[in-house]
C-alpha cells in the first residue's frame, strides 16, 4: 500500500501564458550561459602562486663544465597565499599592500579592469600583487603620477615580492619607471619575481632594479620604454647578484637598449628576444663585478649599432676610455644564440674566459670584434671575426664609448 505522503498525483496543466513566460526565461538563461561575456565573468583568475622557470639541462651542464662550481643559483621568494585582499578599480592598491604587509604578508588581488594611479605604489616585504591576466588587469599611469607604477626605495628593505598576471601601462611622461627598485649595498632588497606581466610606454625605464639580489623575470613582455633618451632602456640592471630571465621579450626600446646589465653577477638569460628597428645597441654588459653571464637561445636583431656591446669602461667615468679588465665582463657563455641583421654582432673589449657555442651570427659589418679578449669558439655559424691587439686597431666607426 502506498504511503499517502509519497503518492504521485496527476499535475494540473499550467496556464498557457505562464508556460510561455517560463520558456522564454529558460532560453534567455541558456543564451547568456553560452555567451563570451558569461565565460569571461565566470572564468577563474590565474593562480597567485608563482611557477618556477625551469633552466634548460644544457645550460646547467655547461655551467658545471665551463665554470667549475663558480656560479650561484637563484633563490625564489617565499609567499603567503592564505591571506588575500581584493582590490576593485578605483580602490587604493597602496592601502591593500599596507594591510597585507601588516598582517604578515599576503596576496593583493586586483580585479579585472583599469586601475589608475595618482602616485607610485610602494612595495612591502612578503607581498604578491596579482591580476586576472595581462589583457584583463591594467595598471595605468594617471595624470598626477610622475614617478611610475611600483617602487621600493633604499629607505626600507623589501624582500619576497611577486608581481604577476597584469599590465603596467605608462603615458611616456614624467620621470616614471614601470618598476623601480633601489636597495643598499649593506642591506639589499632580495627575492623578487616578475611573472606573466607586460610593461610598456614608461618614459624612463620599463624596469630599473639596482642593488637587489635574486631577481626572476619569467614570461614577461617589456617593450616601448625609454622615450626620455638613450640612457633609458626597457630593462636596466645595476649592481645585482643572481638573475634569471626566461622567455622575456624586450623588443622595441624607444631610444635606449633592450636590456643593460651593469655590474651584474650570476646571470642566466634563456630564450629571450630583442628585435625591431633599434636606434642603438641591443644589450650591454659592463663595469666592475660583471661576471658569470650565460646567454642561451637569445635572439637579437635589427640594431643600428651593436647587438652585444661589452665595453671596459668605468661606470663612474664613462666619458674616459679605460682599458682595464676590471670593468669588462668575465666568464661569459653565449650558447645557441641568434645574433642576426644588426650592424655589428658582438663587439667586446677585455672580456675574459668567454665561450661562443652553437650560435649563429650574420650581421652587416662585423660578427665578432674582440680587443684583447679571450674567446673560445665551438661549432658556430659565423662570418667576419676580427681580433685587435691594440686600441688603435679598433674600427673607427664603432665608438669606444657608445
ABEGO torsion letter per residue (X at the ends): XBBAAABBBBBBBBBAAAAAAAAAAAAAAAAAAABAAAAAAABBBBBABBBBBBBBAAAAAAAAAAAGGABBBBBBBBBBAABBBBBBBGBBAAAAAAAAAAAGEEBBBBBBEBBBBABBBBBBBGBBBBBAEAAABBBBBBAABAAEABBBBAABBBBGBBBBGBBBBBAGBEBBBABBBBBBAABBBBGBBBBGBBBBGBABBABBBBGBBGBBBBGBBBBGBGAAEAABBABBBBGBBGBBBBGBBABGBAABBABBBBGBBGBBBBGBBBBEBBABBABBBBEBGBBGBBBBGBBBBGBABBABBBBABBAABAABBBBBAAABBBGBBBBGBBBBGBABBBBBBGBBGBBBBGBBBBBABBABBBBGBBBBBBGBBBBBBBBBABAAABBAABBAAX
